[in-house]
Amino acid sequence: MNDPIDVILPCLDEVQALPGVIRALPAGFRALVVDNGSTDGTPEVAAGLGATVLHEPRRGYGAAVHRGLAGATSEVVAFLDADGSLDPGALPDMVSVLGSCDLVAGRRRPAGRGAWPWHARAGNAAIAARLRSRGVPVHDIAPMRVARRRALLDLGITDRAFGYPLELLIRAGAAGWRITEVDVVYRPRTGGRSKVSGSVRGTVRAARDMAAVLR
């Protein structure tokens, strides 16, 4: 796999953190920023840093991720939060593991105080336990992922909100995908407050979306 790999970065007002994320992408990886209605200049900054910028007017994490997946051109794609909490330097190792599995999921290991608030970690653990009871061998809902683009599209994921990564794992498990988890460092975000873990309300909203997927 010598062609550049598209790294899909869903963004909503990430102008503070995004430059550092784009600059930290290893050689062989290119930024595909999907702007989800930012008002802080995020798309302009991304374009100025050489990223390909797509626009998704429908609000929602899943909507932005799916737009990026549809617009990507590489055989293998990666997904990464644009808030600086995850190290893009882990991507080459994740891609190397893909040769022996169908999906590489980053299992977050918090580093630094406040990286992963208790309410967000507890919700993630409960949902991951439900997944394992269904035979999906994961311990995290994995905001950092690597897989083959065509195979992901063929899964037919329909959620366009925070339930997207959960539905991905459920459908991948049902399809018999080989899923491998790789530990990734999870740091405090470098700009603004998280739309999910930054508040109990945000975590509850994400949990609601995921609960709908689990029914």
Secondary structure, 3 states (H helix, E strand, C coil): CCCCEEEEEEECCCCCCHHHHHHCCCCCEEEEEEECCCCCCHHHHHHHCCCEEEECCCCCHHHHHHHHHHHCCCCEEEECCCCCCECHHHHHHHHHHHHHCCEEEEEEEECCCCCCCHHHHHHHHHHHHHHHHCCCCCCCCCCCEEEEHHHHHHCCCCCCCCCHHHHHHHHHHHCCCCEEEEEEEECCCCCCCCCCCCCHHHHHHHHHHHHHHHC
